[in-house]
Amino acid sequence: MTKVIGLTGGIGSGKSTVSGFLKELGAVVIDADKVGHEVFLPDTPAWHDVTAAFGQDIIAPSGEIDRKKLGEIVFNDPEALSRLNRIMHPRMYDMMQAQIEEYRRDGIAVVVVEAAILIEANWQSLVDEIWVTITPEDTVIRRLKEQRGLDEEQTKARIRSQLANDDRVKHADVVIDNNGNLDEIRAKVNGLWDKLVE
């Protein structure tokens, strides 16, 4: 029986760290970001829809969609973002569902769907449990400065563009408070894993 965990959380909350530990323990991870990249590949139905909606200017010389250019359009325009999501989210859902079904047939015990927008995109039906990583804002600001060179304003803009922690937690079966060091978070994940595979 395959257990499917939906792992979500805001920017800098440690989702990838948690999914990395779960992978080490034996889970198979589906990264929604990577699925999004696949949906964007040249000549796919989504590629045609996105270029029809946002124009030829977003096509890079390689033929792929220039995610940076597209990001500049949708990041500042809620209506454009919503249009993009209506194209992308159903296709990403179908691709992830197909991957999960394949892993079920292969007898994989634990599949993790790592998706920042799991709740916003209404992908809850893909998963059996929702795990949410949370981290205080000041820690996120410090982390993103160290890891990505973002200043406080840039980080706050990204945090504000996402679902608030309180709203995510309402959907959570498990909340992982990631305000400690790596050993602490590893110990939490190991404990959760032991319960999962009992």
N, C-alpha and C positions, 0 to 999 in steps of 0.2 A: 504494500500500500504506500503510494508516494504522498509525502506531506509537502505542500507548497506554501512557503513563507513569503509574504510580501514585505520587503524591507524598504522603509521610506524614512525621510527626515529632511530637514532644511540644509541649505548650503553650509559646508564646514561642520556638520554635526557628527561626522564619523561613520556614515553609511558604508563607505568603501572599506574602511578599516574592519568593520563588523563583517561585511560580506567576505573579506579576505580571510578572516579567522574561520568563518563557516566553511569556506572552500577547503582550508587546511584540514578541517575535521571530516571532510568527505561530501559536503554539499556540492551540487552543481549550480552555478550562478548564471542567471540570464540578466544581462545588463541592458536595461531599457535604452540607455544612451546609444549603445552599439546597435541595437535593433533600429533605432531612429536613423542612424547613419546608413544602414542597409536599405531602409525604405527610400532614402534619398538618392540611391545609385542611378546613374544615367539611364534613361529610357524605361524606367519602371513606371507603373501607372501614377504613383505619388509624385515622381519627378515631373511628369507631364502636367499634373494638376497644379503643383506648386509653381512651376514656371508660367503656366497660364494665368495663375492668380497674381503673381508678383513680378512678371516681366522677365525678359531675356537678360537684363542687367545682372541678375543674380547667378548667372551661369559662369563658372570659372573656365579658363582656357582648357582645362582637362575634360570639360563636359559635365563635371559634377556641380552640384549646387554649392555656391560659396556661402557657407554657414555664417561667416562673419557679416557679409553684406545683408543676408536675410535677417540675421539677428538685429542689425541696426534698424531695419524697417519695423520689425515686430516688437522690439523691446520698448519702443516709445509710443506704440499705437495699440491699445487694447483690442480694437476691432480687427486689426490685421493679425494680431496674435491669435484671436479667437478663430479667424478664418483658417490660419495655418493649422491650428489644433483640430479643427473639423476634418481637415484632409488627413492629418497624420495619425491621430489617436486611434481611430477604428482599425487602420491598417497595422499599426504596431500591436494592437490587441490581438488581431488575428494571427500575426506572426508568432507572438509569444505563446498564444494558446496552442498553436501547432507544435512549438518546441516542447511545451509541457507534456502534451499528449505523447510525443515521441519518447521523452524521458520516462513516462509512465510505462509505456510498452517495454522499455529497456530495464524496468525494475529498479530505477534509481530511487533511493529512500527519501532523500530531501532535496527539493529544488527551491532555490531562492530567486525571487524576482526583485532585483534592486532597481527601484524607480522613484525618483524624487517627486514625480507627479502622480503616483499611484492613486491617491484619493481624488485629486483635482480631475483626473482623466476618467474617473469612475471605473477603474480596473479591479475593484475589490473582488468581483466575481471570479477572477482568475486564481485567487489564493484561498488557502484554508485559514491562515492566521495573518494578522498584520503586526509587524514589529516596527516601532518608531524610535529612531535615535534622536535625542534632544541634547542640546548644549547651550549654556548661557551665552547671550549675545556678545559680551565682552571677550569671552574665550574664542568665539567664532571670528571676531574682528582681529584678534591677535594671530590666530591660525592662518587666516587668509592673507594677512600681511606677510607672514613668514613663508607660506607655501606658494602664493601666487603674486605677491607684490601689490595686492589691492590696498588702497587707503580706506580709512574708516567710512567715508561717504559712499565709495563704490560698493563696499560690503553691505552697508545699510540699505542701499537701493536694491541690491539683490535679495536681501532678507525680506524687504517690504513687498517685493514682487511675488513672493511665495506665500503659501498658506501658513498661517501662524501656528506655532507649536501647540497652543491650546486646542486649536481646531483639529490638528493631526491626532493628538492624544485621545480625543473623543472616539476615534475609530480603532484605537490600538488594543490588541490583545496583550502585547508586551511592550513596555516602555524601557528603553535602555538609556540611562542618564550617562552621557559620555563627558563628564567633567573631570575625570581623573586621568591617570597615566595609562600607557598601553597595557601594562600588566594587569591593572584593575579591570579594564574593559575585556581583556582576554579571559580573565577569570569569570566575569559575568556571562560571556558568550559560551564558555565551556559548561557552565552550570545549566544554561538554557538548552544547550545541545543534549546534555545527559537526559533531561526531561523529555526532549523530543524523541530520542531513539529508544527510550525505555520500552 
